[in-house]
Amino acid sequence: MPPRPAQRRPDARDTHVLSDVPGSAAAAAPESPASPDAAARAGGRSFRLVCAPGDRERVEDLLAATGHTFAPEPFSPWCRKVVAEPVPLGSSLAARFGYIHIQDRSSMLPPLLLDPPPGARVLDMCAAPGGKTGFLAQLVGKEGFVLGNEPSPDRLATLRQTLFRESLANAATCATTDLEPYFPEGFFSHILLDPPCSGWGTLDKNPQAAKIWAGDKVAPLVALQRKLLATAARLLAPGGRLLYSTCTTNVAENEDQTRFALDELPLAPVPLDPPAGFVFEAPARADVSGVLRVDSQASAAQGFYMALFVKTAGAVSSDAGRGFPGVPLEEKNLVAAGCDPAGLPPGEARVFGDKVFFIHAAAAGLPEGLRYQGHALGTFRAGVFRPHARARALLAPWREGAGLNEDALSRIEALLAGQSLPAAALPARPGLFFRGLPLGFASRKGARLLWSDR
């Protein structure tokens, strides 16, 4: 499988559009793309809260403090729609500290429809820029584990930045062009496959997609999607669920691929219930049912296609038993730095050179030979651990004397702008909080408190 180039649509809003795929394959003649009406999207941007359920209200308070107003989306308690945006949502403090993820509302549906339970082991096969990967990590909770794969180095960097900024320590990332040689059959209970596609459902944001993928130029994508579907079917455990999604309106990449999966792979259809707040079109083939096609204009969203499958037969794998890579970092080193390991999922902090990464317990079963990266925590030099400023998973709940807990944004904004504040008797790496919501670790230099984003 060839790696995907780093082309993305404007705003990097979690849609896969491939700019060049070598190879060819016979495919049904695709329909002609038609550009959706951009005016239908004037209703405001959507975003997702990225926090523990008990922190939703405080994250909304942080948004309200920057003047943003919003309304709930009807299809998930995690999702919101902007009503007023006095400053760009992406430059809000909630976005800067990883408590929201701006995402097209259609793009939020695949993780929700896959619906992995808490504790599930999930694979996101084509993961960058990370919106769906992050949502999956939220849904499976701390006990669950998500592996996000992204072959492109540039896009892999974006994926890792997203998961790090949003403090999703129960996810890990890898970069392989073909996952099949690394994993035994039936390794994952849930798989999301949102493969490279022609992107005809995003023409208002990526108008070049129609020219790049006109006519028979889509054939290489169709071949790649089928290879990925076959790999997903092999890696899925019997009874496990596979969600296939695209951001295109092309029948050859949607209903035709669903028919291929049902005819050629050990997969059975699982009819999807239409989520609230969307309008869906009828399937484009009479022999395909139970799938969802988002009506872009009527839904004020990207055109998306989704099909859900369950695996009907095959082997169930046991863990490869690889164990944890790296050198263990003793918990006392975290505590000595003023950190609270209780905020981390099950797993271990491990040292690689002078960098410290958290490795989820479920990653210990990943096979030999697969190179992957866990969640960055900080550095370990000369026997001293220093948490990254954004490693908020290591922050203990707010208590007097441990840091700054601000009721307004003025002093937080001053720190972020490079100003210093009196440190009083605060520790070397005090916590920074907004009304009890952990933001990160500040730095003390002498009698002054500073923010250093590293």
N, C-alpha and C positions, 0 to 999 in steps of 0.2 A: 504494500500500500504506500503510495507516495505521500510525503509530508505535505501539509497544507501551507500555502504561503500566508504571509501576515496581513493580507488585505482585510480591512474591516470597514463597515459602513460608518457614517458620521455618528458621533456620540458613543461609539463602541457599545451598542445596546444589545449584545447577546444574540446576534443573528449570524449564521455561518454562510459566508459567500466565498467561494473558491475562485481564484483568478486564473489558475492554470493547473490542469491535471493531465499528465501524459497518459497515453494509452487510448484505446477505443473499445466500444462494444456495441452490438446491435441493440437498438431500443425502439420502443414505439414512438411514433412521431409526436413530439410534444405539442401542446397547445400554444397558441400565441400569447405572450404576456401582454397585459394591459395595465397601464399605470393607475394605481388607486388615487382617489381624490384626496389630496393633502388637506383640504379644508375640513374633511371629516375628522381630522385629528386635533382640532382646535380646542378640545375639551380639557386639556391639561395633561401633564406628564404623570406617569405612575411610578411608584417606588415601593420597596419592601423594607419593613423594619427588620433589622438584624440584631437580635438581642434575645435574652431569656424572656419567657412569657411574662414574668413578673416585672420586667423593666420597660414594657411597651409604653406605659404612661409617662415614664421619665424621659424616654426618647422623644415622645411627642412634645413634652415640655421643652426639650432642647430645640426642637424645630420651631415651636411657637416663640421661643425667645429670640430667634432671628427673623421673626415676622412671617413665617410660612404658615399658611392655613391649608387644610387638606380634608378630604372626606374618605371614609372607608370604601374599599372595593368590595363588592358583594360576594366574591368567590373565595376569599381567604381572610382570616383575621390578621394575617401578617401584611396585607397589601393595602396601599393608600393611593389616592389620586390628588394631585396638587390643585388647590383652588386659587391660592394667591402666592406668587413667587417674587417678593420684592427684590431679592438678589438671587443669582443663579443657584438652583438647588444643589448642584454639584460642588459649589464652593461654600456651602453651609457647614457649620461645625459638626452637625450630625453626619454629613457625608465625610468630612475630613477625618473624623474619628471612627469611621466604619460602622456607624449605627443605622445607616440606610443604604440601600442599593437601588440606583435608578435603573429602571428596566421596563421595556415595553410590556404592557399587560398580557399580551399573547404569550410572550416568552416566559411568563411566570407559570403557565399552565402545565408544561410537561412534568416538572417535579411533583406538582400537586396531583396530577392524574396517575403518575407512577405510584405515588402514595406509599413510599417505603415506611414500615413501622419503626418505632423506636428500637434501636439496637441492630438494625439491618446492616449488612455489608453490601455497599452499592458501588458500581462502576459507572462513571461518566466517561464515555469513550472518546468524545470530541469536546473537550471541556472549556477551552478559552472562549470568552474572557473571564468566565467564572460565575456568572449570575445564576445559572442553573445548578452548578456544582455547589455554590454556597447555600442555595435554598435546600438542596438535598441534605447538606450537612446540618442545617437547622432542623429538618423534619426527622432525621434519625436520632437526634439528641446526642449527648455526650457518650453514651454507651455504643452508639452506632459509628460506622466508619465509611468514609467516601474516598475513593481513589479517582482523581481526575487525571486523565491522560491527554496530552497535547504535544504532537510531534514538532510543531514549529517553535524554534528557540525564542523568537520575539513574542509570539503569542503565549508561550509557556511562562515567560517573565510576567506578562500581564495577569495570567491566571494566578500565579503565586502572590503577586502584589495584592490582588483582590482578596484572596483568602487570608493573607496576613493582616491587611488593614481591617478586615471584619472579624478578626480574632477567632477564626474557625479552626481550632486546634484538633478537631476530630477528622480532618481531611489531610490527605497527602497527595503529592503530584508526581507524575512520571512523564516521560517523553519518548514513546516508542512508535514507530511507524506500523508495527504489527504486534498486537498483544498476544496473539494465539500461541506462539512458541513458548511463552513464559508461564502460562497458567494451565493447570490441569482442567479437565472438563468439569463443569458444574461448580465453579469456585464462588460465584456471586449469586446472592439471592435476588438482587434487583439490578437492572442495567438501563441506563438512559442512553439512547443513541440519537443524537441530534447532529447528523453528519453534514459535511460540506454539501451545499445545494446551490441551485441557480439564483435563489434569493428574489424570485419574482414577487413575493409577498411584501417586499420592503422597497419597492421602486420609488416611493416618495422620498426616502432617505438615501437610496443607492440607485439612482436612475441608470447608471452604466450597466447594471446587471442584465437588463434586457438586451443590450447590444453584445455583451460578452457571451451570453448564453442563449443566443438565438438559434433556432433550427436544430440541426444535428450536432451542434457543439456541446449539447448536454449529454451526449452518449458516454463520455468518460466519467461524468459524475454518476450516472446510473450504474455503471460497472463498479465504481468504488463503493457506492451505497450497498450494493448487493454483497460485495465482499465483507463489508462491515456487518451487515445483517447476519451473514453466515458465522462470522467470528462471535458475534454477540450470542447467537443461539447455542454455540458450543460452550461458551464460558458460563452460561446461565444454568443454575441448578434446576432439576425437575420440580415443577410447581412454582418456579420463580417467574418474575414478571419483567417484560421488556417493553419499554415505551419508545416508539419510533416517532420522531417529529422532524418537520422541515419548516422553513420560512418561505416556501415557494407555493405557487398555485399550479405547478406543472404536474399533470396526471402521471407522466412517466416516472416522476420521483416520489409520487404519493400513492395513489390507488394501485398503480402497476407494481410498486414495490411491496405493498401489502399483500397483493395476490401472489407474488413471488414467494414471500415469507410463508404464506399458508400452504402453498403447493409444494415447496421444495425443502422446507425446514421443519423440525419437530416442534412447531408452534401452533397454538390454537388461538382464535380471536377472543378478546375480552371486550364486550361492548362498553363504550364510554358514556357516562352520564354527562350531558351538557352542563358545564358550570354556569352559574348565574352571572348576568351582566354581559353576555356575549350573544351574538346572532351567528348561527352556523348555516352553511350551505349544505345541500345534499351531496353525498358522494358522487363522484364523476363516473363511477362504474356500477352497473346494476348488481354485479356479483361481489361487491364489497359493501359491508354494512358495519354499523357500530363504531365508525371512525368519526373524527371531528375535523371540519374545515371551517376555520374562522372566516366569517364575512368581514373583510377588512373595513369597508366603508361603514357598514351598519354597526360595527363593534368599536369604531374609533381605535383600531389596533392594527398591528401587522397581520398580514395574511399568514396563517399557520395551519399546518396539517398534523394530526396526531392519530396514531393507531397503537393499541395496547395488545400484547400477546402474553400467553402463559406457555411455559415449556411443558411438553407432554411426556417426554421420555428422555433417558440418558443417565449418565453416572453422576453421583454426588461426590465431590472431591473432599479430601481432608486437607487441613492446612499443610503447607510445605514445611513448616517447622523451622524456618530460617532463624528465628530469634531477632533480637534488636541489633542493628548495626551501630557503629561508633563506640565510644567509651562512656560508661555511665557517669552521670553527675549526681553526687550524693545530695539528698534532700536538704541536708544541713547547709549546703552552699547556697541554696535558694533562700532558705530562712535567714541566713546571715546577711543577705542582701535586702532584707525587708520584704520578701515575697511570700505569698501564701499559695503553696502547691495545691490546696484544696479546690481551687478554681479550675484546675486542669481535668480533662477526661482521664479515664484509666490509661495508663501507659508510663513511659519513662522519658526523662530529659537525658539526652545523649550529646557528647562532645565530639565535634568533627573539626580537627585543627584547633582553632580558638573560637569556633562558633558553636552555639548550643541550639539544638532543635528538639522539639517534643515529638516523640514517636508514639502514636496511638497503640494500645494493646493489640488491636486487631491487625495492625501492620506487621506484627511479629510472624504472622502466617504467610506473608507475601513470599513468593518463590525466590530461590537463588538466581542470581543473574539479572534480576530486574532492579535497575537503578531508580530510586525514588527519593523524594525529599519530604520531610515532615514540616512542622510548624516552627518558625524561627522564634526563639525566646530571648537571645542576647549573646553575650560573649563570655568566655572564661579564660582569663589571662593571669599568670602568676598566682594561681590558686584562688582567684577572686572572680565571682560571677557578677556580671553587670547586666541587668535586664534592659532590653530595648525599651525606649520611651513608650512604644505602642503595645507592649506586651501586657495588655490590661487583664488578660486571663490570670496573671500572677498577682493582681492587686487584691489585697484583703479588703473586706467591707470597710466602709468609712468608720474611723474612730478618731476622737480628738487627739491631736498631737502627731498623727501619722501623715498629714498632708494638708492640702487646701480643699475645702468643700465649699464651693461658691454658689450663691443663690442667684447671682446675675452673671452676665457674660463679660463685663468690662475688664476684670482682672485676668480672666482666661485669655481674652483677645489681646491684652497687653503682653502677656507672656509669649503668645504665638507670634506677635509682631516683633519680638526680639528685645522687649523691655524686661527688666528684672524687678523682682518684688522682695520685700524684706523676708528673710528666711526664718527669723525668730529661732525657736529651738527645734525646727524640723530636722528629720534625718537626712542622710546624704542623697537618697532617692525617694523623696516624698511622693505620695500619690496625689493626683489631680482629679477632682470630682466636680460634677455639676449636680447639685441637689441629691447627692448620694450616688449618682451614676458615674462609674469609673471611666476616666478618659485615658489615663496613662501615667507614666512616671516623669516627674520633673527632676531637675538636677540642682543641687546646692553647691555654690562656690563661695566659700567664705560666709559672709552674712547675707548673701543675696541668692534668690531663687531664680532659675532660668529654665527655659524650655529648649531642649536640643532633640530634634526629631531623628534620633538614632540610638 
